[in-house]
Amino acid sequence: MSLEQVDGATATERHVLIGPQDGAPDFVMRRFVMGEGGGMPLHRTVLFIPAGAPHSYHVVKAPFEFLCMVPQRQDRIELC
């Protein structure tokens, strides 16, 4: 399992679990791991928070892990 650092984030890495290489052409499922002091800046994605709603993450107790499933399209974080 290969984790990669998330651009713009602090102490946060991700790993693609399911994607086009697995025969899933329409979505990508990722596992995020956030360490001590980790966080994501305010951005627009869906966690299941209404689509387009600004949100951010801050680790209270590390490690914090979550799964993220997104439509298969260019991966970019749009900062607010």
N, C-alpha and C positions, 0 to 999 in steps of 0.2 A: 504494500500500500504506500503510495507516494503522496505526501502532503506538499502543497505549494503555498507560499506566502500570498496573502490577499493584498493587492495594491490598495493603498489608502487606509488600510486597517492597522491596528496595533496588536501585536501578539496573536494574530489570527491566521490560521491555515485552512485550506480546503482540499478535498479529495473528490474526484468525480466517481460516483458509484454506478450510475447508469447513464448512458448517453448514446449518441449515434453509433459509436463503435460496438454497442451491445444490441443494435437493432431497434433503438428507440429514436426515430427521426424527429419527433415532435417535442421532446422535453429532455431535460437533464436533471438528475438527482445528485446532489452533492452533500457531503458531510463536512461541516465546519467545526473546528476545534479552536476555542479561544482560551488562551492562557491567562495567568495572573496579570491584571491590568489591561487585558485585551479589550478591544472594542472596534466597532464599525462607525464611521462618521454618518451623520444624517444623510440618507439617500432614499431613492425611490425604487422599491421592489415590492414583493408581496411575501408575507410570512404566514399566515392568513390574517392579514390586516387588509382592509379594502385597498384594491389596486391603486397605486399612485399616492397613497397616504405617506407623508414623510415619517420616518422612524429611524431609530438608532439602537445600538446595543452597547451595554456596558457590563463587564463581568463583575459580579458580586462575590462569587465563590468559584475559584478555578479548580480543575478545568471545567469549562462549559462547552457542551457539544449540542449541535442541532442539525437536522436534515433540512435541506432546501430543495424544492422542486420548482423549476422555472421552464417557460417555453424555450425551445431550441432556437435561439437567435443570438446575435452578437452580444457578448457579455460585457456590460459596461455599468459602472456605478455612477449615477447622475447625482452629484452632490447638491444639496439645497443651500 
